Amino acid sequence: MRVALIASARFPIAEPFAGGLEAHTWALAHALTRRGHHVELFAAPGSDPELAARELPVHRVELSAAARSDASMPSAAWMAEHHAYLGLMLDLARDGEQRFDVVHNNSLHHLPVAMAPALRVPVVTTLHTPPTPWLESAILTGPGSPVTFTAVSRFTAAAWRPTVPAARVVRNGIDTGVWKPGEGGGDLVWSGRLVPEKAPHLAILAAREAGVPLRLAGPVPDGRYFREQVEPLLGEGARYVGHLDRRGLAELLGTAAAALVTPGWDEPYGLVVAEALACGTPVCGFDRGALSEILTPDCGLLAPPGDVKALAALIPQAMGLDRRAARRRAEQFCCLDRMADAYTALYEEVMLR
């Protein structure tokens, strides 16, 4: 099959990944390519050269002085992203059906959905987040969207149900050949974007309450949050080890006794949970969003959302869970092949409609 894979234009699809969306898109592109499919990835400049990505032209738009001075002028970053997706969709509308069998939209932008009726090739869109106003508006522009929707969890599908009644659940998968079991250790680990909605500061407080050292890893896209709420808590057993690539992060996870996952929002999926389990590391976290879909009692424990003391109380028990059970759960529920199977079957289905 010939697949046009549309990525986020905000960050390159390259290691170390800016977040779970970029990691997921990279893994899917590689999995489809290994299966013999022709994949063209449309992504931000600087993406993995092995993927031969076609760069989305994300650049400062040279608007007229009159347009720039208008009261409705959005930020330059917003305008650049809008311009990139507009150009891509117009290009696909011209002759996309001659180059591709299916378009898979993995971006969070509204234009690939809003402009899908202009294409003569089927479009699949994966819902990676809770409902957003721009995307919901794009879906509701006509009597029936021609887009086939998937969602990364039952929780996310339910959140979108008023707008997208029949989103098919295809959970994100990880390469269990890269995320390998480790021997564990005495520390805890927290991984992900260090942003308020992931609440790493609560992980530090819970680990300290439990008296167990904690290592944190991930990008810092919100410098103010890190400086004001995370950095002051470092020390006394809590250490930030930087933004790691997959292999570095797998090694870190594999040498931890348990992984803390502390969402401050309703987590649409929780790729960090799957990664920890694949490394044989049990999970201890807040019961928000889709985490309860991934975890079973033999590989993870969940506390009420935001309850640091309850989370701390569960940590010793989580550290004693069977690492083999964690790994089995990842192999059976979170593996990359399972995800690739589901998407290729869906592509074949929409091509026949």
C-alpha contacts under 8 A as a table, 3 or more apart, distances in Angstrom:
res1	aa1	res2	aa2	distance
1	M	37	H	5.05
1	M	38	H	6.11
1	M	100	F	7.77
1	M	101	D	6.25
1	M	102	V	7.97
2	R	37	H	6.16
2	R	38	H	4.76
2	R	39	V	6.01
2	R	40	E	7.89
2	R	99	R	7.19
2	R	100	F	4.77
2	R	101	D	5.16
2	R	102	V	6.72
3	V	37	H	7.34
3	V	38	H	6.12
3	V	39	V	4.82
3	V	40	E	6.29
3	V	100	F	5.68
3	V	101	D	6.14
3	V	102	V	5.25
3	V	103	V	5.84
3	V	104	H	7.01
4	A	39	V	5.99
4	A	40	E	5.00
4	A	41	L	6.12
4	A	42	F	7.35
4	A	100	F	6.35
4	A	102	V	6.41
4	A	103	V	4.65
4	A	104	H	6.04
5	L	29	A	7.54
5	L	39	V	6.79
5	L	40	E	6.02
5	L	41	L	4.76
5	L	42	F	6.14
5	L	103	V	6.10
5	L	104	H	4.90
5	L	105	N	6.05
5	L	106	N	6.97
6	I	41	L	6.03
6	I	42	F	4.94
6	I	43	A	6.59
6	I	103	V	7.49
6	I	104	H	6.14
6	I	105	N	4.71
6	I	106	N	5.46
6	I	107	S	6.13
7	A	13	I	7.78
7	A	22	E	7.62
7	A	25	T	6.70
7	A	41	L	6.99
7	A	42	F	5.88
7	A	43	A	5.02
7	A	44	A	7.70
7	A	105	N	6.81
7	A	106	N	5.12
7	A	107	S	4.85
8	S	11	F	6.60
8	S	12	P	7.97
8	S	21	L	7.85
8	S	22	E	7.34
8	S	43	A	6.22
8	S	44	A	6.97
8	S	106	N	6.86
8	S	107	S	4.45
8	S	108	L	6.61
8	S	109	H	7.72
9	A	12	P	7.30
9	A	43	A	5.57
9	A	44	A	4.60
9	A	56	L	6.59
9	A	58	V	6.95
9	A	81	E	6.51
9	A	84	A	7.77
9	A	107	S	7.56
10	R	44	A	6.40
10	R	81	E	7.48
11	F	18	A	6.53
11	F	22	E	7.49
11	F	44	A	5.85
12	P	17	F	7.83
12	P	18	A	7.85
12	P	22	E	7.44
12	P	43	A	6.59
12	P	44	A	4.80
12	P	45	P	5.97
12	P	46	G	5.32
12	P	47	S	4.46
12	P	48	D	7.62
13	I	17	F	6.85
13	I	22	E	5.31
13	I	23	A	7.18
13	I	25	T	7.22
13	I	26	W	5.98
13	I	43	A	6.77
13	I	44	A	7.08
13	I	46	G	7.48
13	I	47	S	4.50
13	I	48	D	6.02
14	A	17	F	5.76
14	A	22	E	7.51
14	A	23	A	7.88
14	A	26	W	7.27
14	A	46	G	7.30
14	A	47	S	4.99
14	A	48	D	4.78
15	E	18	A	7.97
15	E	48	D	7.68
15	E	245	D	5.57
15	E	246	R	7.35
16	P	243	H	6.83
16	P	244	L	5.86
16	P	245	D	4.32
16	P	246	R	7.01
17	F	20	G	7.38
17	F	22	E	5.93
17	F	23	A	5.79
17	F	245	D	7.13
18	A	22	E	6.46
18	A	23	A	7.89
18	A	193	R	7.52
18	A	219	P	6.43
19	G	22	E	5.65
19	G	23	A	6.44
19	G	192	G	7.00
19	G	193	R	6.33
19	G	219	P	7.89
20	G	23	A	4.97
20	G	24	H	5.94
20	G	271	L	6.21
20	G	272	V	7.91
21	L	24	H	5.17
21	L	25	T	6.23
21	L	106	N	7.99
21	L	128	H	7.60
22	E	25	T	5.21
22	E	26	W	6.16
23	A	26	W	5.23
23	A	27	A	6.19
24	H	27	A	5.19
24	H	28	L	6.14
24	H	172	N	6.70
24	H	173	G	7.45
24	H	174	I	7.77
25	T	28	L	5.16
25	T	29	A	6.11
25	T	106	N	7.01
26	W	29	A	5.27
26	W	30	H	6.31
27	A	30	H	5.26
27	A	31	A	6.07
27	A	174	I	7.15
27	A	175	D	7.52
27	A	336	L	7.63
28	L	31	A	5.04
28	L	32	L	6.11
28	L	336	L	7.80
28	L	340	A	6.82
29	A	32	L	5.39
29	A	33	T	6.17
29	A	39	V	6.66
29	A	41	L	7.38
29	A	51	L	7.32
30	H	33	T	5.09
30	H	34	R	6.12
30	H	51	L	7.36
31	A	34	R	5.22
31	A	35	R	6.45
31	A	336	L	7.43
31	A	337	D	7.53
31	A	340	A	6.53
32	L	35	R	5.14
32	L	36	G	6.74
32	L	37	H	5.62
32	L	38	H	7.74
32	L	39	V	7.12
32	L	340	A	6.79
33	T	36	G	5.24
33	T	37	H	5.09
33	T	38	H	6.21
33	T	39	V	6.29
34	R	37	H	7.35
40	E	51	L	7.84
40	E	52	A	7.29
40	E	53	A	6.21
40	E	54	R	6.87
41	L	51	L	7.04
41	L	52	A	7.27
41	L	53	A	4.66
41	L	54	R	5.93
42	F	53	A	5.78
42	F	54	R	4.90
42	F	55	E	5.63
42	F	56	L	5.74
43	A	47	S	6.72
43	A	53	A	6.35
43	A	54	R	6.43
43	A	55	E	5.12
43	A	56	L	5.26
44	A	47	S	6.24
44	A	55	E	5.48
44	A	56	L	5.43
44	A	57	P	7.59
44	A	58	V	6.84
45	P	55	E	5.32
45	P	56	L	6.94
45	P	57	P	7.83
45	P	58	V	7.61
46	G	49	P	7.87
47	S	51	L	7.79
47	S	53	A	6.67
47	S	55	E	7.96
48	D	51	L	5.68
48	D	52	A	7.32
48	D	53	A	7.31
49	P	52	A	5.18
49	P	53	A	6.77
56	L	84	A	5.66
56	L	85	Y	7.38
56	L	88	L	7.23
57	P	83	H	7.91
57	P	84	A	5.16
58	V	80	A	5.49
58	V	81	E	5.91
58	V	83	H	7.41
58	V	84	A	5.37
59	H	80	A	5.44
59	H	81	E	7.91
59	H	84	A	7.86
60	R	76	A	6.59
60	R	77	A	7.54
60	R	79	M	7.65
60	R	80	A	5.44
61	V	76	A	7.77
61	V	79	M	7.03
61	V	80	A	5.93
61	V	83	H	7.32
63	L	67	A	6.17
63	L	68	R	6.40
64	S	67	A	5.24
64	S	68	R	6.27
65	A	68	R	5.11
65	A	69	S	6.15
66	A	69	S	5.28
66	A	70	D	6.40
67	A	70	D	5.30
67	A	73	M	7.07
68	R	73	M	5.93
69	S	73	M	7.00
70	D	73	M	5.56
74	P	78	W	6.37
74	P	79	M	6.47
75	S	78	W	5.26
75	S	79	M	6.28
76	A	79	M	5.08
76	A	80	A	6.09
77	A	80	A	5.15
77	A	81	E	6.28
78	W	81	E	5.31
78	W	82	H	6.14
79	M	82	H	5.05
79	M	83	H	6.07
80	A	83	H	5.12
80	A	84	A	6.23
81	E	84	A	5.11
81	E	85	Y	6.44
82	H	85	Y	5.48
82	H	86	L	6.05
82	H	111	L	7.77
83	H	86	L	5.08
83	H	87	G	6.11
84	A	87	G	5.33
84	A	88	L	6.29
85	Y	88	L	4.99
85	Y	89	M	6.07
85	Y	109	H	7.86
85	Y	111	L	6.37
85	Y	112	P	7.05
86	L	89	M	5.36
86	L	90	L	6.19
86	L	111	L	6.67
87	G	90	L	5.27
87	G	91	D	6.17
88	L	91	D	5.08
88	L	92	L	6.27
89	M	92	L	5.03
89	M	93	A	6.02
89	M	111	L	7.56
89	M	112	P	6.44
89	M	115	M	6.71
89	M	116	A	7.90
90	L	93	A	4.98
90	L	94	R	6.34
91	D	94	R	5.30
91	D	95	D	6.96
91	D	96	G	7.15
92	L	95	D	5.70
92	L	96	G	4.16
92	L	97	E	7.66
92	L	119	L	6.55
93	A	96	G	5.87
93	A	118	A	5.65
93	A	119	L	4.59
93	A	120	R	6.97
94	R	119	L	7.83
95	D	98	Q	5.58
95	D	99	R	7.05
96	G	99	R	5.28
96	G	100	F	5.87
96	G	119	L	7.07
96	G	120	R	7.06
96	G	121	V	6.65
97	E	100	F	5.40
97	E	101	D	6.56
97	E	119	L	7.60
97	E	120	R	5.60
97	E	121	V	5.04
100	F	103	V	7.09
100	F	121	V	7.20
101	D	121	V	6.35
101	D	122	P	7.30
101	D	351	M	6.77
102	V	121	V	5.86
102	V	122	P	5.19
102	V	123	V	6.02
102	V	124	V	7.50
102	V	347	Y	6.55
102	V	350	V	7.97
102	V	351	M	7.01
103	V	121	V	6.97
103	V	122	P	6.22
103	V	123	V	4.73
103	V	124	V	6.15
104	H	123	V	5.87
104	H	124	V	4.71
104	H	125	T	5.83
104	H	126	T	7.74
105	N	112	P	6.78
105	N	123	V	7.16
105	N	124	V	6.00
105	N	125	T	4.61
105	N	126	T	6.48
106	N	125	T	6.22
106	N	126	T	5.66
106	N	127	L	7.83
106	N	128	H	7.96
108	L	127	L	7.88
108	L	128	H	7.49
108	L	135	L	7.66
109	H	112	P	6.77
109	H	113	V	7.98
109	H	134	W	7.80
109	H	135	L	6.80
110	H	113	V	5.57
110	H	114	A	6.07
110	H	134	W	5.81
110	H	135	L	4.61
110	H	138	A	5.87
111	L	114	A	4.84
111	L	115	M	5.70
111	L	138	A	7.31
112	P	115	M	5.52
112	P	116	A	5.91
113	V	116	A	5.18
113	V	125	T	7.51
113	V	135	L	7.49
113	V	138	A	6.06
113	V	139	I	6.61
113	V	147	V	6.92
114	A	117	P	7.42
114	A	138	A	4.61
114	A	139	I	6.60
114	A	141	T	7.26
115	M	118	A	5.61
115	M	119	L	7.42
116	A	119	L	5.45
116	A	123	V	6.68
116	A	146	P	6.88
116	A	147	V	6.79
117	P	120	R	7.79
117	P	145	S	7.64
117	P	146	P	6.27
119	L	122	P	7.54
122	P	146	P	7.80
122	P	147	V	7.20
122	P	350	V	6.38
122	P	351	M	6.59
123	V	146	P	7.46
123	V	147	V	5.22
123	V	148	T	6.34
124	V	147	V	5.71
124	V	148	T	4.75
124	V	149	F	5.78
124	V	150	T	7.44
124	V	347	Y	7.93
125	T	147	V	6.71
125	T	148	T	6.26
125	T	149	F	4.95
125	T	150	T	6.28
126	T	149	F	5.79
126	T	150	T	4.71
126	T	151	A	5.54
126	T	152	V	7.18
127	L	130	P	7.81
127	L	149	F	7.01
127	L	150	T	6.03
127	L	151	A	4.70
127	L	152	V	6.54
127	L	156	T	7.44
127	L	157	A	7.92
128	H	151	A	6.48
128	H	152	V	6.01
128	H	156	T	7.58
128	H	268	P	6.50
128	H	269	Y	7.88
129	T	132	T	7.80
129	T	156	T	6.96
129	T	268	P	5.64
130	P	156	T	6.22
130	P	159	A	6.31
130	P	160	W	7.04
130	P	266	D	7.98
130	P	268	P	6.66
131	P	135	L	7.31
131	P	136	E	6.52
131	P	159	A	6.91
131	P	160	W	6.04
132	T	135	L	5.58
132	T	136	E	5.97
133	P	136	E	5.16
133	P	137	S	5.98
134	W	137	S	5.16
134	W	138	A	6.34
135	L	138	A	5.04
135	L	139	I	6.37
136	E	139	I	5.19
136	E	140	L	6.31
136	E	163	T	6.97
137	S	140	L	5.14
137	S	141	T	6.30
138	A	141	T	5.45
139	I	142	G	7.32
139	I	145	S	6.11
139	I	163	T	7.40
140	L	143	P	7.30
140	L	144	G	7.83
140	L	145	S	7.48
140	L	163	T	7.46
141	T	145	S	7.94
142	G	145	S	6.32
148	T	167	A	7.52
148	T	350	V	7.84
149	F	164	V	7.53
149	F	166	A	7.58
149	F	167	A	4.92
149	F	168	R	6.48
150	T	157	A	7.72
150	T	167	A	4.75
150	T	168	R	4.47
150	T	169	V	5.53
150	T	170	V	6.25
151	A	154	R	7.28
151	A	156	T	5.96
151	A	157	A	5.27
151	A	167	A	5.93
151	A	168	R	6.01
151	A	169	V	4.83
151	A	170	V	6.03
151	A	171	R	7.33
152	V	156	T	6.47
152	V	157	A	7.49
152	V	169	V	5.78
152	V	170	V	5.33
152	V	171	R	4.47
152	V	172	N	6.06
152	V	268	P	6.88
152	V	269	Y	6.05
153	S	156	T	5.21
153	S	157	A	6.22
153	S	169	V	5.61
153	S	170	V	6.82
153	S	171	R	5.65
153	S	268	P	6.64
153	S	269	Y	5.86
153	S	290	A	6.35
153	S	293	E	7.72
154	R	157	A	5.01
154	R	158	A	6.10
154	R	169	V	6.19
154	R	290	A	7.28
154	R	293	E	7.80
155	F	158	A	5.19
155	F	159	A	6.30
155	F	268	P	6.76
155	F	289	G	6.21
155	F	290	A	5.48
156	T	159	A	5.01
156	T	160	W	6.38
156	T	268	P	5.45
156	T	269	Y	7.69
156	T	289	G	7.87
156	T	290	A	7.52
157	A	160	W	5.28
157	A	161	R	6.01
157	A	164	V	7.95
157	A	166	A	7.97
157	A	167	A	5.86
157	A	168	R	7.45
157	A	169	V	6.82
158	A	161	R	4.96
159	A	162	P	7.58
160	W	163	T	5.62
160	W	164	V	5.51
160	W	165	P	7.30
160	W	167	A	7.99
161	R	164	V	4.77
161	R	165	P	4.38
161	R	166	A	7.00
161	R	167	A	7.51
162	P	165	P	6.04
164	V	167	A	6.05
170	V	339	M	6.43
170	V	342	A	6.64
170	V	343	Y	7.54
171	R	269	Y	7.60
171	R	334	C	7.31
171	R	339	M	6.45
172	N	269	Y	7.64
172	N	271	L	7.13
172	N	334	C	6.80
172	N	336	L	7.49
172	N	339	M	6.25
173	G	274	A	7.79
173	G	334	C	4.79
173	G	335	C	4.72
173	G	336	L	4.08
173	G	337	D	7.35
173	G	338	R	6.98
173	G	339	M	5.39
174	I	179	W	7.60
174	I	274	A	7.14
174	I	275	E	6.94
174	I	334	C	6.20
174	I	335	C	5.10
174	I	336	L	4.60
175	D	178	V	5.58
175	D	179	W	6.28
175	D	335	C	6.10
175	D	336	L	5.16
175	D	337	D	7.94
176	T	179	W	4.82
176	T	180	K	6.07
176	T	278	A	6.05
176	T	330	A	7.66
176	T	331	E	6.88
176	T	335	C	6.22
176	T	336	L	7.35
177	G	180	K	6.03
178	V	246	R	7.59
178	V	247	R	6.87
178	V	250	A	7.42
179	W	246	R	7.81
179	W	247	R	7.53
179	W	250	A	5.40
179	W	275	E	6.34
179	W	278	A	5.54
179	W	279	C	5.52
180	K	250	A	6.88
180	K	254	G	7.42
180	K	278	A	6.06
180	K	279	C	4.83
180	K	280	G	7.58
181	P	254	G	5.88
181	P	278	A	6.26
181	P	279	C	3.86
181	P	280	G	4.78
181	P	281	T	7.76
181	P	327	R	6.86
182	G	251	E	7.16
182	G	253	L	7.50
182	G	254	G	3.77
182	G	255	T	5.79
182	G	279	C	5.65
182	G	280	G	6.27
182	G	281	T	7.79
183	E	254	G	6.20
183	E	255	T	5.98
183	E	280	G	7.98
184	G	253	L	7.97
184	G	254	G	5.52
184	G	255	T	4.17
184	G	256	A	4.77
184	G	257	A	5.04
184	G	280	G	7.79
184	G	281	T	7.00
185	G	255	T	5.08
185	G	256	A	4.86
185	G	257	A	4.98
186	G	212	V	7.73
186	G	213	P	7.81
186	G	256	A	6.31
186	G	257	A	5.40
187	D	212	V	6.26
187	D	213	P	5.11
187	D	214	L	5.75
187	D	215	R	7.34
187	D	255	T	7.77
187	D	256	A	5.14
187	D	257	A	5.63
187	D	258	A	7.38
188	L	207	A	7.51
188	L	212	V	6.81
188	L	213	P	6.09
188	L	214	L	4.62
188	L	215	R	6.34
188	L	256	A	5.30
188	L	257	A	5.70
188	L	258	A	5.18
188	L	259	A	5.67
188	L	260	L	6.92
189	V	214	L	5.44
189	V	215	R	4.86
189	V	216	L	5.84
189	V	217	A	7.90
189	V	252	L	7.57
189	V	253	L	6.56
189	V	256	A	6.01
189	V	257	A	7.96
189	V	258	A	6.54
189	V	259	A	4.80
189	V	260	L	6.13
190	W	200	P	7.27
190	W	203	A	7.25
190	W	214	L	7.27
190	W	215	R	6.30
190	W	216	L	4.73
190	W	217	A	6.41
190	W	259	A	5.74
190	W	260	L	5.21
190	W	261	V	6.50
191	S	216	L	5.74
191	S	217	A	4.81
191	S	218	G	5.65
191	S	261	V	7.84
191	S	272	V	6.64
192	G	198	K	7.47
192	G	217	A	6.56
192	G	218	G	4.87
192	G	219	P	7.10
192	G	272	V	6.73
193	R	198	K	6.87
193	R	218	G	5.25
193	R	219	P	5.19
193	R	220	V	6.23
193	R	221	P	7.19
194	L	198	K	6.54
194	L	199	A	7.25
194	L	200	P	6.27
194	L	218	G	6.39
194	L	219	P	6.21
194	L	220	V	5.17
194	L	221	P	7.03
194	L	222	D	7.14
194	L	226	F	6.88
195	V	198	K	5.53
195	V	199	A	6.40
195	V	200	P	7.46
195	V	220	V	7.08
195	V	221	P	7.00
195	V	222	D	5.88
195	V	225	Y	6.65
195	V	226	F	7.39
196	P	199	A	4.90
196	P	200	P	7.61
196	P	225	Y	6.86
196	P	264	G	6.79
197	E	263	P	6.01
197	E	264	G	4.46
197	E	265	W	5.34
198	K	261	V	7.94
198	K	262	T	5.99
198	K	263	P	4.46
198	K	264	G	5.34
198	K	265	W	7.18
199	A	202	L	5.62
199	A	203	A	7.10
199	A	262	T	5.79
199	A	263	P	5.90
199	A	264	G	5.47
200	P	203	A	4.98
200	P	204	I	6.49
200	P	216	L	7.95
200	P	230	V	7.11
200	P	262	T	6.54
201	H	204	I	5.16
201	H	205	L	6.42
201	H	229	Q	6.30
201	H	230	V	5.26
201	H	233	L	7.30
202	L	205	L	5.03
202	L	206	A	6.12
202	L	262	T	6.76
202	L	306	G	7.70
202	L	308	V	6.51
203	A	206	A	5.12
203	A	207	A	6.06
203	A	260	L	6.37
203	A	261	V	7.36
203	A	262	T	6.17
203	A	308	V	7.80
204	I	207	A	5.22
204	I	208	R	6.08
204	I	214	L	6.90
204	I	233	L	7.05
204	I	234	L	7.85
204	I	238	A	6.42
205	L	208	R	5.15
205	L	209	E	6.09
205	L	308	V	6.89
206	A	209	E	5.01
206	A	210	A	6.22
206	A	308	V	5.24
206	A	309	K	6.51
206	A	311	L	6.23
206	A	312	A	4.68
207	A	210	A	5.05
207	A	211	G	6.05
207	A	212	V	5.39
207	A	213	P	6.58
207	A	214	L	6.36
207	A	312	A	6.27
207	A	315	I	7.81
208	R	211	G	4.88
208	R	212	V	6.19
208	R	213	P	7.23
208	R	236	E	7.83
208	R	237	G	7.33
208	R	238	A	7.89
209	E	212	V	7.97
209	E	309	K	7.20
209	E	312	A	5.92
210	A	312	A	5.07
210	A	313	A	6.77
210	A	315	I	6.82
210	A	316	P	7.64
212	V	237	G	7.22
213	P	236	E	7.99
213	P	237	G	4.44
213	P	238	A	5.86
214	L	237	G	6.09
214	L	238	A	4.78
214	L	239	R	6.37
215	R	238	A	5.90
215	R	239	R	4.91
215	R	240	Y	5.82
215	R	241	V	6.61
216	L	238	A	7.58
216	L	239	R	6.16
216	L	240	Y	4.69
216	L	241	V	6.01
216	L	242	G	7.56
217	A	240	Y	6.00
217	A	241	V	5.42
217	A	242	G	5.19
217	A	243	H	5.66
217	A	244	L	6.80
217	A	249	L	7.64
218	G	242	G	5.96
218	G	243	H	4.31
218	G	244	L	6.52
219	P	242	G	7.13
219	P	243	H	5.01
220	V	223	G	6.12
220	V	226	F	6.97
222	D	225	Y	5.52
222	D	226	F	6.40
223	G	226	F	5.11
223	G	227	R	6.09
224	R	227	R	5.16
224	R	228	E	6.01
225	Y	228	E	5.24
225	Y	229	Q	5.60
225	Y	230	V	6.99
226	F	229	Q	5.61
226	F	230	V	4.79
226	F	231	E	5.81
227	R	230	V	6.14
227	R	231	E	5.18
227	R	232	P	7.13
228	E	231	E	6.60
228	E	232	P	6.75
229	Q	232	P	6.30
229	Q	233	L	7.15
230	V	233	L	5.46
230	V	234	L	6.72
231	E	234	L	5.32
233	L	238	A	7.41
234	L	237	G	7.51
234	L	238	A	4.99
234	L	239	R	5.80
234	L	240	Y	7.38
235	G	238	A	4.97
235	G	239	R	6.16
244	L	247	R	7.83
244	L	248	G	5.48
244	L	249	L	5.57
245	D	248	G	5.35
245	D	249	L	6.04
246	R	249	L	5.11
246	R	250	A	5.95
247	R	250	A	5.02
247	R	251	E	6.19
248	G	251	E	5.21
248	G	252	L	6.28
249	L	252	L	4.96
249	L	253	L	6.11
250	A	253	L	5.12
250	A	254	G	5.97
250	A	275	E	7.54
250	A	276	A	7.88
250	A	279	C	6.58
251	E	254	G	5.10
251	E	255	T	6.38
252	L	255	T	5.43
252	L	256	A	6.71
253	L	256	A	5.38
253	L	259	A	7.32
253	L	276	A	5.93
253	L	279	C	6.22
253	L	281	T	6.69
254	G	276	A	7.61
254	G	279	C	5.01
254	G	280	G	6.61
254	G	281	T	6.39
256	A	259	A	7.01
256	A	281	T	6.69
257	A	281	T	6.32
257	A	282	P	7.29
257	A	319	M	5.21
257	A	320	G	7.91
258	A	281	T	5.30
258	A	282	P	4.94
258	A	283	V	5.54
258	A	284	C	6.86
258	A	315	I	7.79
258	A	318	A	6.49
258	A	319	M	5.27
259	A	273	V	7.95
259	A	276	A	6.54
259	A	281	T	6.47
259	A	282	P	6.26
259	A	283	V	4.76
259	A	284	C	6.10
260	L	283	V	5.98
260	L	284	C	5.02
260	L	285	G	5.43
261	V	272	V	7.79
261	V	273	V	7.31
261	V	283	V	7.09
261	V	284	C	6.31
261	V	285	G	4.46
261	V	286	F	6.65
262	T	285	G	5.40
262	T	286	F	5.41
262	T	306	G	7.70
263	P	266	D	6.94
263	P	267	E	6.36
263	P	285	G	7.89
263	P	286	F	6.49
263	P	288	R	6.72
263	P	305	P	7.92
264	G	305	P	7.69
264	G	306	G	7.12
265	W	288	R	7.00
265	W	289	G	7.54
266	D	288	R	5.10
266	D	289	G	4.10
266	D	290	A	7.49
267	E	270	G	6.12
267	E	288	R	6.12
267	E	289	G	4.38
267	E	290	A	5.86
267	E	291	L	7.09
268	P	289	G	5.80
268	P	290	A	5.72
269	Y	289	G	7.17
269	Y	290	A	5.09
269	Y	291	L	6.62
270	G	273	V	5.47
270	G	274	A	7.05
270	G	290	A	6.98
270	G	291	L	6.33
271	L	274	A	5.21
271	L	275	E	6.30
272	V	275	E	5.02
272	V	276	A	6.14
273	V	276	A	5.24
273	V	277	L	6.24
273	V	283	V	6.84
273	V	291	L	7.60
273	V	294	I	7.59
274	A	277	L	5.21
274	A	278	A	6.18
274	A	294	I	7.49
274	A	330	A	6.06
274	A	334	C	6.05
275	E	278	A	5.22
275	E	279	C	6.49
275	E	330	A	7.90
276	A	279	C	5.19
276	A	280	G	6.56
276	A	281	T	5.17
276	A	282	P	6.93
276	A	283	V	7.14
277	L	280	G	4.96
277	L	281	T	5.13
277	L	282	P	6.04
277	L	283	V	7.32
277	L	299	C	7.51
277	L	326	A	4.74
277	L	327	R	5.32
277	L	329	R	6.95
277	L	330	A	5.54
278	A	281	T	7.27
278	A	326	A	6.77
278	A	327	R	4.79
278	A	328	R	7.80
278	A	329	R	7.78
278	A	330	A	5.01
278	A	331	E	7.02
279	C	326	A	7.87
279	C	327	R	6.42
280	G	323	R	4.54
280	G	324	R	6.06
280	G	325	A	7.52
280	G	326	A	5.02
280	G	327	R	4.61
281	T	323	R	5.77
281	T	326	A	6.24
281	T	327	R	7.63
282	P	299	C	5.01
282	P	300	G	5.38
282	P	318	A	6.28
282	P	319	M	6.85
282	P	321	L	6.32
282	P	322	D	7.49
282	P	323	R	6.43
282	P	326	A	5.79
283	V	295	L	7.92
283	V	299	C	6.54
283	V	300	G	4.47
283	V	301	L	6.41
283	V	318	A	6.66
284	C	300	G	5.61
284	C	301	L	4.92
284	C	302	L	5.82
284	C	303	A	7.82
284	C	311	L	7.21
284	C	314	L	7.09
284	C	315	I	6.43
284	C	318	A	6.06
285	G	300	G	7.94
285	G	301	L	6.54
285	G	302	L	4.93
285	G	303	A	6.13
285	G	311	L	6.64
286	F	302	L	5.21
286	F	303	A	4.85
286	F	304	P	5.69
286	F	305	P	4.82
286	F	306	G	6.68
286	F	307	D	7.71
286	F	311	L	7.19
287	D	291	L	6.39
287	D	292	S	6.53
287	D	302	L	5.19
287	D	303	A	5.76
287	D	304	P	5.63
287	D	305	P	5.57
288	R	291	L	6.28
288	R	292	S	7.65
288	R	305	P	6.20
289	G	292	S	7.49
290	A	293	E	5.36
290	A	294	I	7.04
291	L	294	I	5.48
291	L	295	L	6.35
292	S	295	L	5.28
292	S	296	T	7.37
292	S	302	L	7.74
293	E	296	T	7.93
294	I	333	F	7.44
295	L	299	C	6.29
295	L	300	G	5.44
295	L	301	L	7.64
295	L	329	R	7.94
296	T	299	C	5.61
296	T	300	G	5.91
296	T	301	L	7.80
297	P	300	G	5.42
297	P	301	L	6.14
298	D	321	L	6.36
298	D	322	D	6.92
298	D	325	A	6.40
298	D	326	A	7.40
299	C	318	A	7.80
299	C	321	L	6.17
299	C	322	D	6.80
299	C	323	R	7.43
299	C	325	A	5.91
299	C	326	A	4.75
299	C	329	R	7.60
300	G	318	A	6.45
300	G	321	L	7.68
300	G	326	A	7.91
301	L	314	L	6.98
301	L	318	A	6.33
302	L	311	L	7.37
302	L	314	L	7.91
303	A	307	D	6.78
303	A	310	A	5.80
303	A	311	L	5.25
303	A	314	L	7.51
304	P	307	D	5.63
304	P	310	A	7.18
304	P	311	L	7.79
307	D	310	A	5.42
307	D	311	L	6.26
308	V	311	L	5.07
308	V	312	A	6.09
309	K	312	A	5.03
309	K	313	A	6.17
310	A	313	A	5.10
310	A	314	L	6.50
311	L	314	L	5.26
311	L	315	I	6.51
312	A	315	I	5.30
313	A	316	P	7.00
314	L	317	Q	5.46
314	L	318	A	6.16
315	I	318	A	5.05
315	I	319	M	6.13
316	P	319	M	5.17
316	P	320	G	6.64
317	Q	320	G	5.29
317	Q	321	L	6.81
318	A	321	L	5.37
321	L	325	A	7.97
322	D	325	A	5.35
322	D	326	A	6.71
323	R	326	A	5.09
323	R	327	R	6.41
324	R	327	R	5.13
324	R	328	R	6.18
325	A	328	R	5.08
325	A	329	R	6.22
326	A	329	R	5.26
326	A	330	A	6.53
327	R	330	A	5.19
327	R	331	E	6.30
328	R	331	E	5.09
328	R	332	Q	6.11
329	R	332	Q	5.25
329	R	333	F	5.73
329	R	334	C	7.35
330	A	333	F	5.31
330	A	334	C	4.75
330	A	335	C	6.19
331	E	334	C	6.02
331	E	335	C	5.31
332	Q	335	C	6.68
333	F	338	R	7.82
334	C	338	R	7.34
334	C	339	M	7.85
335	C	338	R	5.59
335	C	339	M	6.86
336	L	339	M	5.20
336	L	340	A	6.17
337	D	340	A	4.99
337	D	341	D	5.95
338	R	341	D	5.21
338	R	342	A	6.40
339	M	342	A	5.21
339	M	343	Y	6.35
340	A	343	Y	5.20
340	A	344	T	6.08
341	D	344	T	5.38
341	D	345	A	6.14
342	A	345	A	5.26
342	A	346	L	6.22
343	Y	346	L	4.97
343	Y	347	Y	6.11
344	T	347	Y	5.02
344	T	348	E	6.26
345	A	348	E	5.23
345	A	349	E	6.24
346	L	349	E	4.94
346	L	350	V	6.25
347	Y	350	V	5.36
347	Y	351	M	6.17
348	E	351	M	5.22
348	E	352	L	6.61
349	E	352	L	5.48
349	E	353	R	6.90
350	V	353	R	5.31
